[in-house]
Amino acid sequence: MYFPQFLVGMFTTSGIVAAWVYMATGSIWKAFVWTVVAAIVLQIGYFALVARLVYQRRISEETEADKDATQQQPVMPTSPLHKDGLSL
């Protein structure tokens, strides 16, 4: 989710919360407090979403690196005396 898209959604949601609480209670202060609480919850959710995306990307990069390492041909170690084809 892009940040500008998140901001539009956050302001729209905050506006709806403010209008809803004001209609339900008739208090501007309660509407303001509930709107601030809703904005904080949305920010925490956005942070958690971004943190999860970063964490999943790191995990997927590590598994791809492991997969690439296992797909390579195994190296067969040879003793130094058999390196040139001669055996003693």
C-alpha positions as CSV (number, residue, x, y, z in Angstrom):
1,M,0.0,0.0,0.0
2,Y,1.4,3.4,-1.0
3,F,1.6,6.1,1.6
4,P,-0.6,8.7,-0.2
5,Q,-3.3,6.0,-0.6
6,F,-3.0,5.3,3.1
7,L,-3.3,9.0,4.0
8,V,-6.5,9.3,2.0
9,G,-7.9,6.3,3.7
10,M,-6.9,7.5,7.1
11,F,-8.4,10.9,6.7
12,T,-11.6,9.4,5.3
13,T,-11.8,7.0,8.2
14,S,-11.1,9.7,10.7
15,G,-13.8,11.9,9.2
16,I,-16.3,9.1,9.3
17,V,-15.4,8.3,13.0
18,A,-15.7,12.0,13.9
19,A,-19.1,12.4,12.3
20,W,-20.3,9.1,13.7
21,V,-19.2,9.9,17.3
22,Y,-20.6,13.4,17.1
23,M,-24.0,12.2,15.9
24,A,-24.0,9.5,18.6
25,T,-22.9,11.7,21.5
26,G,-23.4,15.3,20.5
27,S,-20.0,16.2,22.0
28,I,-17.3,17.7,19.8
29,W,-14.7,16.8,22.5
30,K,-15.7,13.1,22.5
31,A,-15.6,13.1,18.7
32,F,-12.2,14.6,18.7
33,V,-10.8,12.1,21.2
34,W,-12.3,9.1,19.4
35,T,-10.9,10.5,16.1
36,V,-7.4,10.8,17.6
37,V,-7.7,7.3,19.0
38,A,-8.8,5.9,15.6
39,A,-5.9,7.7,13.9
40,I,-3.4,6.2,16.4
41,V,-4.8,2.7,15.8
42,L,-4.5,3.2,12.1
43,Q,-0.9,4.4,12.4
44,I,0.0,1.4,14.5
45,G,-1.7,-0.9,11.9
46,Y,0.2,0.7,9.1
47,F,3.5,0.4,10.9
48,A,2.8,-3.3,11.6
49,L,1.9,-3.8,7.9
50,V,5.1,-2.2,6.7
51,A,7.2,-4.1,9.3
52,R,5.6,-7.4,8.2
53,L,6.3,-6.7,4.6
54,V,10.0,-5.9,5.3
55,Y,10.3,-9.0,7.4
56,Q,8.7,-11.3,4.8
57,R,11.0,-9.8,2.1
58,R,14.1,-10.5,4.2
59,I,12.9,-14.1,4.8
60,S,12.2,-14.7,1.1
61,E,15.6,-13.3,0.2
62,E,17.3,-15.6,2.7
63,T,15.4,-18.7,1.4
64,E,16.2,-17.8,-2.2
65,A,19.9,-17.5,-1.3
66,D,19.7,-20.9,0.4
67,K,18.0,-22.4,-2.6
68,D,20.6,-21.0,-4.9
69,A,23.4,-22.4,-2.7
70,T,21.8,-25.9,-2.7
71,Q,21.3,-26.0,-6.4
72,Q,25.0,-25.5,-7.2
73,Q,27.1,-28.6,-7.9
74,P,28.7,-30.0,-4.8
75,V,32.5,-29.5,-4.7
76,M,34.3,-32.8,-4.4
77,P,37.4,-32.3,-2.3
78,T,40.5,-34.1,-3.4
79,S,43.6,-34.8,-1.5
80,P,46.8,-32.8,-2.5
81,L,48.6,-36.0,-3.6
82,H,45.8,-36.9,-6.1
83,K,45.5,-33.5,-7.6
84,D,47.5,-34.1,-10.8
85,G,46.3,-37.6,-11.4
86,L,49.4,-39.2,-9.8
87,S,49.0,-41.5,-6.9
88,L,51.8,-42.4,-4.5
